[in-house]
Amino acid sequence: MTCCQGRLREAARGYRAPDAPVEFEYRGRNALTAIGSETRRIYWFEAPGSRVRVHPRDAPSLDTVPVLRRV
């Protein structure tokens, strides 16, 4: 392996595909329904600790919900 290939491999490890889903965990008390601001998709968190994969364009709006956190 040449030195350049090694650097490319290291850079790729930290790379996240732009269309990869973003996972959120619900930390509230009951169920929660959230609507993505960009795609208008409905995301259902049925109980505390529930994890849901979210479209990356919706992730910034779900970041503003206090009982949700990225995992």
URPE-V138097 format. One line per field, one symbol per residue. ss: DSSP state (h for helix, s for strand, l for the rest). psi: psi as a letter, one per 30 degrees, with the letter a starting at -180 (. if undefined). burial: b if it has 9 or more other ideal C-beta (glycine too) atoms within 8 Angstrom, else e. A space follows every 50 residues. Layout:
BEGIN
ss = ???
psi = ???
burial = ???
END
This chain:
BEGIN
ss = llhhhhhhhhhhhllllllllssssslllllssssllllllsssslllll sssslhhhhhhhhllllsssl
psi = kleeeeeeeeefefkkkfgklkkkkkgaealkkkkkfefglkkjjflkfk kkkkkfffeeefffjfgkkk.
burial = eeeeebeeeeeeeeeeeeeeebbbbbeeeeebebebeeeebebebeeeeb bbebbbebbebbeebeebebe
END
